Amino acid sequence: MSETVIGIDLGTTNSCVCVHLNNKLKILENKEGGRTTPSYVFFTEHSFIVGQYAKRMADAKPEYGIYEIKRLVGRKYDDPYVKKNLNYLPFKVTNISNEPVVVVQTKNQVLKKSPQELCAYILGKIKSDVEAKLGHPVDKAVITVPAYFNIAQREVTLAAAQTAGFSVLKLLNEPTAAALSYYYENKSNVDGYSLVYDLGGGTFDVAILQRSGSDITIVGVDGETHLGGHDFDNLLVEHVCQVLINQHNYNPKNDRRNMRRLNNECEEVKKILSEAEETNIILNAFVPNQNTVDIPITRAQFEAKAEQLFQKTIEIVTRCLEKVSLEKSDIKEVILSGGSTRIPKIQSLISAYFGGKILNKFINPDECVAEGAAIQAALLSKDPAQAISQIKITDVTPLSLGIADFVDVMTFMIKRNTPIPVTRTTNRVTVYNNQANMSFHIYEGERLDAKKNYFLGRLEITDLTPAPPGQCSVTVVMTVDQNGILTVKATETVSNRTKDLKIVYTRGSRSDSDIKSVVVEAEENKKEDELFKQFAEVKGYVVKYCIRAMYNFENKGLVATHKDAYDKCNDVLNRLKDLDVDDEKEVKKLKVEVLALCQPLQKKYAFKHMP
């Protein structure tokens, strides 16, 4: 199999493929000769078609043509975004165990297809076309996803790619891909912060990146997975429907074929309004008993209808800047990506927001994300023909990651600034006799007192093998993979029972100032942390000693004869629950008392499993 790695922009509206070979970026045309492939699947009685022909056939039979499937990927049926989109989709989507499933009724059968399967069909078409173009098998790819895709959405994308025959070397955030393409094409020497405004057919992303020489660091990301060109189309569709109801007493929403035609017409009108101040929506043989309906529309009308959505993108840009503690003036370059950035009003709003700054635009905004994916693919490729040197992405863990022990001491499993992907392992043992479950609290930060770090999540493993205190072991594995997914897995060593927890963990979730303040705080409180560690070690020892001593009293039938010592251990355990670092003297006093009472008995009766 070839070592060639391609870059794929799996888009809501169109998909695009690019490869970096012999120091050149090349868009790989599909078998129909197009530089982009419509993300459409059309079902026939015995097969399916993907791409340009699928889109064309869907115009005639909309109930068989599936599109905008990316909007359903990794979402639940009862998700408000899914419900909203169902109003505009001409095909049927049903609820199966709260998963949105596309239903296609042909003459002789009912087909039910998940978003994952449909994405796999699109990726399968891409793979076939690429292999025909390059003349050899290709099974490695970098695939782009919206920056704000969650775990489920990322995993569905990975599974679809695997079904299509791809090994995904990395899921790359779309705005990061656009920035890579811009830096590569423009050979810019400007160091500092850049902001990518990426508005596509179905999603909107913002990314702030910092460039220093050839190094690019992702500083912050934000976005909305349900905001894009199709939402602008839907505004025009609603406008036309209202005109038809008011003036012609006809509601096209009950006619799937007409709604499909109307969607197509409104998409074209939107594009025309990016070039012209006014145009007409012309519908032939659309309304019963009427040959032609002609509805004039101006750019100003369209902009007024879309104003709320335009402003929403500006709000997200503001939020992203605030999250990373940057001012508008800190942004040296603004990079526009995605087909919807052709809309003049969007360009003027962004330019005005940044004080009249000249915007950096791509000649082909529909292709730049695929180009960025191809650059990342070349960086990961082992093929000498894909060698690339003038650009490098730095992806590290910005802060340390770890878990808290039973007295809240942070175990640092992955240290800050560790290059990813990375995997680290540690072991934990039960504290109590016949302990049935074990919880792991996951934190990000630099403090030894775990509670003073940032809480990321909680993982619990249950039904542990019954065992004396400290005798049941659990292995904890922490991984941050190349796709920005943090996985914590706990496995009991006896039963091999496993539980895991996954969290999207991207560099952009913390601003530079956040990271610096965390590091500075840890440095300034090093003495406090050392005192906490000393206290926690003593408290932890006393807790373990009391629990294990009580286990031995019970196991050896000594509770009745040595009730004073047993009750003392129980009393100390209860008192320790409310003691913190300020009570270190009290903890040491309790330690002396319990050892004085129990150590002679420990020797006399040969207690087991003592700390």
C-alpha positions as CSV (number, residue, x, y, z in Angstrom):
1,M,0.0,0.0,0.0
2,S,1.2,3.5,-0.9
3,E,2.6,5.8,1.9
4,T,0.8,8.8,0.3
5,V,-1.4,10.7,2.7
6,I,-4.2,12.9,1.4
7,G,-6.1,15.8,2.9
8,I,-9.9,15.6,2.9
9,D,-12.3,18.4,3.7
10,L,-15.5,16.5,4.4
11,G,-17.9,19.4,4.0
12,T,-21.6,19.8,4.7
13,T,-22.3,21.0,1.2
14,N,-19.2,19.9,-0.8
15,S,-16.2,17.8,-0.1
16,C,-12.7,18.5,-1.5
17,V,-9.5,16.5,-1.7
18,C,-5.9,17.7,-1.9
19,V,-2.4,16.2,-1.9
20,H,1.0,17.7,-1.3
21,L,3.5,16.1,-3.7
22,N,6.9,17.3,-5.0
23,N,6.6,20.6,-3.1
24,K,3.3,21.4,-4.7
25,L,-0.3,21.4,-3.5
26,K,-2.7,19.8,-6.0
27,I,-6.5,19.6,-5.8
28,L,-7.5,16.1,-6.9
29,E,-10.5,16.3,-9.3
30,N,-13.2,13.7,-9.1
31,K,-14.1,11.3,-11.9
32,E,-16.6,13.9,-13.2
33,G,-13.8,16.5,-13.5
34,G,-15.0,18.6,-10.6
35,R,-12.6,20.1,-8.0
36,T,-15.2,19.6,-5.3
37,T,-17.7,16.8,-4.8
38,P,-21.2,17.6,-3.6
39,S,-21.8,15.8,-0.3
40,Y,-24.9,14.1,-1.7
41,V,-26.1,10.5,-1.8
42,F,-28.9,9.4,-4.1
43,F,-30.6,6.0,-3.7
44,T,-31.8,3.9,-6.6
45,E,-33.7,0.6,-6.3
46,H,-30.6,-1.5,-6.1
47,S,-27.7,0.9,-5.4
48,F,-26.7,4.4,-4.7
49,I,-24.8,7.3,-6.4
50,V,-22.6,9.9,-4.7
51,G,-21.6,13.4,-5.8
52,Q,-22.6,15.6,-8.7
53,Y,-25.0,13.1,-10.4
54,A,-26.6,12.4,-7.0
55,K,-27.3,16.1,-6.6
56,R,-28.7,16.3,-10.1
57,M,-31.0,13.3,-9.7
58,A,-32.2,14.6,-6.3
59,D,-33.7,17.6,-8.0
60,A,-36.2,15.2,-9.7
61,K,-36.7,12.8,-6.8
62,P,-35.8,14.7,-3.6
63,E,-37.0,12.0,-1.3
64,Y,-34.2,9.7,-2.6
65,G,-31.5,12.4,-2.4
66,I,-29.7,12.8,1.0
67,Y,-27.6,15.9,1.8
68,E,-26.4,18.1,4.7
69,I,-25.8,14.8,6.5
70,K,-23.0,16.4,8.5
71,R,-25.6,18.3,10.4
72,L,-26.9,15.0,11.9
73,V,-23.5,13.4,12.6
74,G,-23.0,12.4,16.2
75,R,-26.2,14.1,17.4
76,K,-29.3,12.7,19.1
77,Y,-32.8,12.8,17.5
78,D,-34.2,15.0,20.3
79,D,-31.4,17.6,19.8
80,P,-33.1,21.0,19.1
81,Y,-30.7,21.6,16.2
82,V,-31.7,18.3,14.6
83,K,-35.4,19.1,15.0
84,K,-34.9,22.5,13.5
85,N,-33.2,21.1,10.4
86,L,-35.9,18.5,9.8
87,N,-38.2,21.3,8.8
88,Y,-36.1,22.0,5.7
89,L,-34.9,18.5,4.7
90,P,-37.1,16.9,1.9
91,F,-36.1,13.3,2.9
92,K,-37.5,11.4,5.9
93,V,-35.5,11.2,9.2
94,T,-36.9,8.9,11.9
95,N,-36.1,8.3,15.5
96,I,-34.5,4.9,16.4
97,S,-33.3,4.8,20.0
98,N,-32.9,8.6,19.9
99,E,-30.6,8.3,16.9
100,P,-31.5,10.2,13.7
101,V,-31.8,7.6,10.9
102,V,-32.6,8.5,7.3
103,V,-35.4,6.5,5.7
104,V,-35.7,6.0,2.0
105,Q,-38.8,4.3,0.6
106,T,-38.1,2.8,-2.9
107,K,-40.6,0.8,-4.9
108,N,-39.7,-2.6,-3.3
109,Q,-37.9,-1.8,-0.1
110,V,-37.4,0.5,2.9
111,L,-33.8,1.6,3.4
112,K,-32.6,2.9,6.8
113,K,-29.2,4.6,6.9
114,S,-27.3,6.2,9.7
115,P,-25.3,9.4,9.3
116,Q,-22.2,7.3,9.8
117,E,-23.1,5.0,6.9
118,L,-23.9,8.0,4.6
119,C,-20.6,9.7,5.4
120,A,-18.9,6.4,4.6
121,Y,-20.5,6.4,1.2
122,I,-19.2,9.9,0.5
123,L,-15.7,9.0,1.7
124,G,-15.8,5.8,-0.3
125,K,-16.5,7.9,-3.5
126,I,-13.6,10.2,-2.6
127,K,-11.3,7.2,-2.1
128,S,-12.2,5.6,-5.4
129,D,-11.8,9.0,-7.3
130,V,-8.4,9.7,-5.7
131,E,-7.0,6.2,-6.5
132,A,-8.2,6.6,-10.1
133,K,-6.5,10.0,-10.3
134,L,-3.2,9.0,-8.6
135,G,-3.1,5.5,-10.2
136,H,-2.4,3.6,-7.0
137,P,-4.2,2.6,-3.8
138,V,-4.5,5.3,-1.1
139,D,-5.6,4.4,2.5
140,K,-4.2,7.2,4.7
141,A,-5.8,10.6,5.2
142,V,-6.1,13.7,7.3
143,I,-9.8,14.6,7.6
144,T,-11.0,18.0,8.7
145,V,-13.8,18.6,11.2
146,P,-15.4,21.7,12.7
147,A,-13.4,23.0,15.7
148,Y,-16.3,22.5,18.0
149,F,-17.2,18.9,17.0
150,N,-17.7,16.9,20.2
151,I,-16.5,13.4,21.0
152,A,-19.5,11.7,19.4
153,Q,-19.2,13.7,16.2
154,R,-15.4,13.1,15.9
155,E,-15.9,9.3,16.6
156,V,-18.6,9.0,14.0
157,T,-16.3,10.7,11.5
158,L,-13.5,8.3,12.3
159,A,-15.8,5.3,12.1
160,A,-17.1,6.4,8.7
161,A,-13.6,6.8,7.4
162,Q,-12.6,3.4,8.6
163,T,-15.6,1.9,6.9
164,A,-14.6,3.6,3.7
165,G,-11.1,2.1,3.9
166,F,-9.2,5.0,5.3
167,S,-6.7,5.1,8.2
168,V,-7.1,8.6,9.7
169,L,-3.7,9.9,10.8
170,K,-5.4,13.0,12.3
171,L,-8.7,14.9,12.6
172,L,-7.7,18.5,11.9
173,N,-9.8,21.4,13.0
174,E,-11.1,23.2,9.9
175,P,-10.0,26.8,10.8
176,T,-6.5,25.4,11.6
177,A,-6.4,23.8,8.2
178,A,-7.4,27.2,6.6
179,A,-4.6,28.9,8.4
180,L,-2.0,26.3,7.3
181,S,-3.1,26.8,3.7
182,Y,-2.8,30.6,4.1
183,Y,0.7,30.5,5.7
184,Y,1.9,28.1,3.1
185,E,0.6,29.9,0.1
186,N,1.6,33.4,1.2
187,K,5.0,32.6,2.7
188,S,4.1,35.3,5.2
189,N,6.9,36.4,7.6
190,V,4.5,38.1,10.0
191,D,4.9,36.8,13.5
192,G,2.1,37.2,16.0
193,Y,-1.6,36.3,16.2
194,S,-3.9,35.5,13.3
195,L,-7.6,34.9,13.4
196,V,-9.4,32.6,11.0
197,Y,-13.1,33.2,10.3
198,D,-14.3,30.0,8.6
199,L,-17.9,30.1,7.5
200,G,-18.9,27.1,5.3
201,G,-22.1,25.5,4.2
202,G,-23.2,24.2,7.5
203,T,-20.7,25.2,10.2
204,F,-18.9,28.3,11.6
205,D,-15.5,28.2,13.2
206,V,-13.1,30.7,14.6
207,A,-9.5,29.9,15.4
208,I,-6.7,32.1,16.8
209,L,-3.2,31.0,16.0
210,Q,0.2,32.3,17.0
211,R,3.0,32.2,14.5
212,S,6.7,32.4,15.4
213,G,8.9,31.7,12.4
214,S,7.8,28.3,11.0
215,D,6.1,27.3,14.2
216,I,2.3,27.6,14.5
217,T,0.6,27.2,17.9
218,I,-3.2,26.9,18.2
219,V,-4.2,29.5,20.9
220,G,-8.0,29.4,20.9
221,V,-11.0,28.0,19.1
222,D,-14.7,28.7,19.1
223,G,-17.6,28.1,16.8
224,E,-21.1,26.9,16.1
225,T,-21.8,23.5,14.4
226,H,-25.1,24.7,13.1
227,L,-24.4,28.0,11.4
228,G,-23.6,28.3,7.7
229,G,-24.6,28.9,4.2
230,H,-27.6,26.6,4.3
231,D,-29.1,28.7,7.1
232,F,-28.9,31.8,4.8
233,D,-30.6,29.7,2.1
234,N,-33.4,28.7,4.6
235,L,-34.1,32.4,5.3
236,L,-34.7,33.0,1.6
237,V,-36.8,29.8,1.4
238,E,-39.0,31.1,4.3
239,H,-39.3,34.4,2.5
240,V,-40.5,32.8,-0.7
241,C,-42.9,30.5,1.1
242,Q,-44.5,33.4,2.9
243,V,-44.9,35.3,-0.4
244,L,-46.5,32.3,-2.0
245,I,-48.9,31.8,0.9
246,N,-49.9,35.5,1.0
247,Q,-50.1,36.2,-2.7
248,H,-50.9,32.8,-4.3
249,N,-52.5,30.9,-1.4
250,Y,-50.0,28.1,-1.9
251,N,-47.7,26.5,0.7
252,P,-44.9,24.5,-1.0
253,K,-43.8,22.9,2.3
254,N,-46.2,20.0,1.6
255,D,-44.5,19.2,-1.7
256,R,-41.0,17.7,-1.3
257,R,-40.1,18.1,-5.0
258,N,-41.0,21.7,-5.0
259,M,-39.2,22.4,-1.8
260,R,-36.1,20.8,-3.3
261,R,-36.4,23.0,-6.3
262,L,-36.9,26.0,-4.1
263,N,-33.8,25.2,-2.0
264,N,-31.7,25.0,-5.2
265,E,-33.1,28.3,-6.5
266,C,-32.5,30.1,-3.2
267,E,-29.0,28.9,-3.0
268,E,-28.3,30.3,-6.5
269,V,-30.0,33.6,-5.7
270,K,-27.9,33.9,-2.6
271,K,-24.7,33.5,-4.7
272,I,-26.0,36.0,-7.3
273,L,-26.6,38.6,-4.5
274,S,-23.0,38.4,-3.6
275,E,-22.3,39.9,-7.1
276,A,-25.5,41.9,-7.9
277,E,-27.6,44.3,-5.8
278,E,-30.8,42.7,-6.9
279,T,-32.2,39.7,-8.8
280,N,-35.4,37.7,-9.2
281,I,-36.5,34.3,-7.9
282,I,-38.2,32.8,-10.9
283,L,-40.3,29.6,-10.4
284,N,-41.7,28.0,-13.5
285,A,-44.6,25.6,-13.2
286,F,-44.3,25.8,-9.5
287,V,-47.7,27.1,-8.3
288,P,-50.8,25.2,-9.5
289,N,-52.6,26.9,-12.4
290,Q,-49.9,29.4,-12.9
291,N,-47.0,29.2,-15.4
292,T,-44.4,31.4,-13.8
293,V,-44.0,33.2,-10.4
294,D,-41.4,36.0,-10.3
295,I,-40.4,37.3,-6.9
296,P,-37.9,40.2,-6.8
297,I,-35.3,40.2,-4.0
298,T,-32.5,42.8,-3.3
299,R,-29.2,42.3,-1.5
300,A,-30.5,44.8,1.2
301,Q,-33.5,42.5,1.8
302,F,-31.3,39.5,2.1
303,E,-28.9,41.2,4.5
304,A,-31.7,42.4,6.7
305,K,-33.1,38.9,7.0
306,A,-29.6,37.5,7.7
307,E,-28.5,40.3,10.1
308,Q,-29.1,38.2,13.2
309,L,-27.0,35.3,11.9
310,F,-24.3,37.7,10.7
311,Q,-24.1,39.2,14.2
312,K,-24.0,35.8,15.8
313,T,-20.7,35.1,14.0
314,I,-19.3,38.4,15.3
315,E,-20.4,37.5,18.9
316,I,-18.5,34.2,18.6
317,V,-15.4,36.1,17.3
318,T,-15.7,38.4,20.4
319,R,-16.1,35.4,22.7
320,C,-13.0,33.7,21.3
321,L,-10.9,36.8,21.7
322,E,-12.1,37.2,25.3
323,K,-11.4,33.5,26.1
324,V,-7.8,33.9,25.2
325,S,-7.5,37.4,26.7
326,L,-6.6,39.2,23.5
327,E,-7.7,42.5,22.1
328,K,-8.8,43.2,18.5
329,S,-5.6,45.1,18.0
330,D,-3.5,42.1,18.9
331,I,-4.7,40.3,15.7
332,K,-2.2,40.9,12.9
333,E,-4.0,39.0,10.2
334,V,-7.6,38.1,9.6
335,I,-8.0,35.1,7.3
336,L,-11.4,34.3,5.6
337,S,-12.2,30.7,4.8
338,G,-15.3,28.9,3.5
339,G,-17.7,29.7,0.6
340,S,-20.1,31.8,2.7
341,T,-17.3,34.4,3.3
342,R,-18.0,35.6,-0.3
343,I,-21.1,37.4,1.0
344,P,-20.1,41.1,0.9
345,K,-21.9,42.1,4.1
346,I,-19.9,39.5,6.1
347,Q,-16.6,40.9,4.7
348,S,-17.6,44.5,5.6
349,L,-18.7,43.5,9.1
350,I,-15.5,41.7,9.8
351,S,-13.3,44.4,8.4
352,A,-15.2,47.1,10.4
353,Y,-15.0,44.9,13.6
354,F,-11.2,44.9,13.3
355,G,-11.0,48.7,12.6
356,G,-11.0,48.6,8.8
357,K,-8.3,45.9,8.6
358,I,-7.7,44.5,5.1
359,L,-8.9,40.9,5.0
360,N,-6.9,38.0,3.7
361,K,-9.0,36.1,1.2
362,F,-8.5,32.9,-0.7
363,I,-9.0,32.8,-4.5
364,N,-10.9,29.6,-3.8
365,P,-12.3,29.6,-0.3
366,D,-14.0,26.3,-1.0
367,E,-10.6,24.6,-1.4
368,C,-8.4,26.1,1.3
369,V,-9.4,23.7,4.1
370,A,-8.6,20.7,1.9
371,E,-5.2,22.3,1.1
372,G,-4.5,22.8,4.8
373,A,-5.4,19.2,5.4
374,A,-3.0,18.2,2.7
375,I,-0.2,20.2,4.3
376,Q,-0.8,18.4,7.7
377,A,-1.0,15.1,5.8
378,A,2.4,15.8,4.2
379,L,3.9,16.6,7.7
380,L,2.7,13.1,8.9
381,S,3.6,11.2,5.7
382,K,6.6,8.8,5.4
383,D,6.6,9.3,1.6
384,P,9.8,11.3,0.6
385,A,7.8,12.9,-2.3
386,Q,5.6,14.6,0.3
387,A,8.5,16.1,2.3
388,I,7.6,19.5,3.6
389,S,9.8,21.8,5.8
390,Q,8.7,25.4,5.8
391,I,5.9,24.9,8.3
392,K,5.4,23.1,11.6
393,I,2.5,22.7,14.0
394,T,3.2,22.6,17.7
395,D,0.7,20.6,19.6
396,V,1.5,20.0,23.2
397,T,-0.4,19.6,26.5
398,P,-0.6,23.2,27.8
399,L,-1.0,22.1,31.4
400,S,-0.3,18.9,33.4
401,L,-3.0,16.3,33.5
402,G,-3.6,13.9,36.3
403,I,-5.8,12.2,38.9
404,A,-6.5,12.8,42.5
405,D,-5.7,10.1,45.1
406,F,-8.0,9.4,48.1
407,V,-6.6,12.4,50.1
408,D,-6.8,14.7,47.1
409,V,-3.1,14.7,46.2
410,M,-2.6,15.2,42.4
411,T,-0.8,12.5,40.6
412,F,0.7,14.2,37.5
413,M,0.4,11.6,34.8
414,I,1.1,13.8,31.7
415,K,3.3,16.8,32.4
416,R,2.7,20.2,30.8
417,N,4.3,20.8,27.4
418,T,4.4,17.1,26.6
419,P,4.1,16.6,22.8
420,I,1.0,14.7,21.8
421,P,0.0,12.0,21.1
422,V,1.1,10.7,24.5
423,T,0.2,7.8,26.9
424,R,1.0,7.4,30.6
425,T,0.1,4.7,33.1
426,T,-0.2,4.5,36.9
427,N,-1.7,2.0,39.4
428,R,-4.2,2.4,42.2
429,V,-5.2,0.0,45.0
430,T,-8.4,-0.2,47.0
431,V,-8.5,1.6,50.3
432,Y,-11.3,-0.3,52.0
433,N,-12.1,-4.0,52.6
434,N,-14.1,-5.5,49.8
435,Q,-14.3,-2.1,48.1
436,A,-16.9,-2.4,45.3
437,N,-16.0,0.6,43.2
438,M,-13.3,3.2,42.6
439,S,-13.6,6.8,41.4
440,F,-11.0,8.8,39.5
441,H,-11.3,12.5,39.5
442,I,-9.4,13.9,36.5
443,Y,-7.8,17.4,36.7
444,E,-5.7,19.8,34.7
445,G,-3.2,22.1,36.5
446,E,0.0,22.3,38.4
447,R,-1.1,22.3,42.1
448,L,-0.4,19.3,44.3
449,D,-3.7,19.9,46.0
450,A,-5.9,18.5,43.2
451,K,-9.0,20.5,44.3
452,K,-7.1,23.7,43.3
453,N,-6.8,22.5,39.7
454,Y,-9.4,22.5,36.9
455,F,-11.8,19.5,37.1
456,L,-12.2,17.8,33.8
457,G,-14.3,14.7,34.6
458,R,-15.0,11.7,36.8
459,L,-14.5,8.0,35.9
460,E,-15.9,5.2,38.1
461,I,-15.1,1.5,37.8
462,T,-17.6,-0.8,39.6
463,D,-18.0,-4.4,40.7
464,L,-14.4,-4.8,41.8
465,T,-13.2,-8.2,42.9
466,P,-13.7,-8.5,46.6
467,A,-10.4,-8.3,48.4
468,P,-8.8,-7.0,51.6
469,P,-7.9,-3.3,51.7
470,G,-5.0,-2.5,49.4
471,Q,-5.1,-5.9,47.7
472,C,-7.2,-5.1,44.6
473,S,-5.3,-3.2,42.0
474,V,-6.5,-1.0,39.1
475,T,-4.4,0.2,36.3
476,V,-5.1,3.7,35.0
477,V,-4.1,4.7,31.5
478,M,-4.3,8.3,30.3
479,T,-3.9,9.1,26.6
480,V,-4.2,12.3,24.6
481,D,-4.4,11.3,21.0
482,Q,-3.6,13.1,17.7
483,N,-7.2,14.1,17.4
484,G,-7.3,16.0,20.7
485,I,-9.3,13.4,22.5
486,L,-8.3,12.7,26.2
487,T,-9.1,9.1,27.2
488,V,-8.8,7.8,30.7
489,K,-9.1,4.1,31.0
490,A,-9.3,2.1,34.3
491,T,-8.8,-1.7,34.3
492,E,-9.0,-4.0,37.3
493,T,-6.0,-6.4,37.1
494,V,-7.9,-9.5,38.5
495,S,-11.2,-9.4,36.5
496,N,-9.9,-7.3,33.6
497,R,-13.0,-5.2,33.9
498,T,-12.5,-1.9,32.1
499,K,-14.2,1.5,32.1
500,D,-13.2,4.6,30.1
501,L,-14.0,8.2,29.8
502,K,-13.4,10.5,26.8
503,I,-13.0,14.2,26.8
504,V,-12.3,16.7,23.9
505,Y,-9.0,18.2,25.1
506,T,-7.7,20.9,22.7
507,R,-5.0,23.4,23.1
508,G,-7.5,26.2,22.4
509,S,-9.5,25.5,25.5
510,R,-7.1,27.6,27.6
511,S,-5.8,31.0,26.8
512,D,-2.1,31.9,27.0
513,S,-2.9,34.1,30.0
514,D,-4.8,31.3,31.7
515,I,-1.9,29.0,31.2
516,K,0.6,31.5,32.5
517,S,-1.4,32.3,35.5
518,V,-1.8,28.6,36.4
519,V,2.0,28.1,36.1
520,V,2.8,31.3,38.1
521,E,0.3,30.4,40.8
522,A,1.9,27.0,41.2
523,E,5.3,28.5,41.4
524,E,4.2,31.1,44.0
525,N,2.5,28.5,46.1
526,K,5.2,25.9,45.9
527,K,5.8,26.1,49.7
528,E,2.1,25.8,50.4
529,D,1.9,22.8,48.1
530,E,4.8,21.1,49.9
531,L,3.1,21.6,53.2
532,F,-0.1,20.2,51.8
533,K,1.8,17.1,50.5
534,Q,3.4,16.5,53.9
535,F,0.0,16.8,55.6
536,A,-1.7,14.5,53.0
537,E,1.0,11.9,53.4
538,V,0.4,11.7,57.2
539,K,-3.4,11.8,56.8
540,G,-3.3,9.1,54.1
541,Y,-1.1,6.9,56.2
542,V,-3.4,7.2,59.2
543,V,-6.5,6.5,57.1
544,K,-4.9,3.4,55.6
545,Y,-3.6,2.2,59.0
546,C,-7.0,2.5,60.7
547,I,-8.9,0.8,57.9
548,R,-6.4,-2.1,57.7
549,A,-6.2,-2.4,61.5
550,M,-10.0,-2.6,61.6
551,Y,-10.0,-5.3,58.9
552,N,-7.6,-7.4,60.9
553,F,-9.6,-7.0,64.1
554,E,-12.7,-8.2,62.2
555,N,-10.9,-10.9,60.2
556,K,-9.2,-12.4,63.3
557,G,-12.3,-12.1,65.6
558,L,-10.7,-9.5,67.9
559,V,-13.3,-6.8,67.9
560,A,-15.0,-7.9,71.2
561,T,-11.7,-8.5,73.0
562,H,-10.0,-5.3,71.8
563,K,-13.1,-3.1,71.4
564,D,-11.2,0.0,72.7
565,A,-8.6,-0.2,69.9
566,Y,-11.2,-1.0,67.2
567,D,-13.4,1.9,68.3
568,K,-10.4,4.2,68.5
569,C,-9.6,3.4,64.8
570,N,-13.2,4.1,63.8
571,D,-13.3,7.3,65.8
572,V,-10.1,8.6,64.2
573,L,-11.4,7.8,60.7
574,N,-14.5,9.9,61.4
575,R,-12.5,12.8,62.8
576,L,-10.1,12.8,59.8
577,K,-12.9,13.5,57.4
578,D,-13.2,17.1,58.6
579,L,-9.5,17.8,59.0
580,D,-7.5,19.8,56.4
581,V,-4.0,21.1,56.1
582,D,-4.5,23.6,58.9
583,D,-5.1,20.7,61.3
584,E,-1.8,18.9,60.7
585,K,-0.9,18.9,64.4
586,E,-4.2,17.3,65.3
587,V,-3.6,14.6,62.6
588,K,-0.1,13.9,63.9
589,K,-1.6,13.6,67.5
590,L,-4.2,11.1,66.3
591,K,-1.5,9.1,64.5
592,V,0.5,8.9,67.8
593,E,-2.6,7.8,69.7
594,V,-3.8,5.1,67.3
595,L,-0.3,3.6,66.8
596,A,0.3,3.5,70.6
597,L,-2.9,1.5,71.0
598,C,-2.7,-0.7,67.9
599,Q,1.0,-1.4,67.1
600,P,1.5,-3.8,70.1
601,L,-1.6,-5.8,68.9
602,Q,-0.4,-5.6,65.3
603,K,2.8,-7.4,66.4
604,K,1.1,-9.8,68.7
605,Y,-1.5,-11.0,66.2
606,A,0.6,-10.6,63.0
607,F,-1.7,-8.2,61.2
608,K,-1.7,-8.5,57.4
609,H,-1.6,-5.9,54.7
610,M,-0.6,-3.1,57.1
611,P,0.9,0.1,55.5
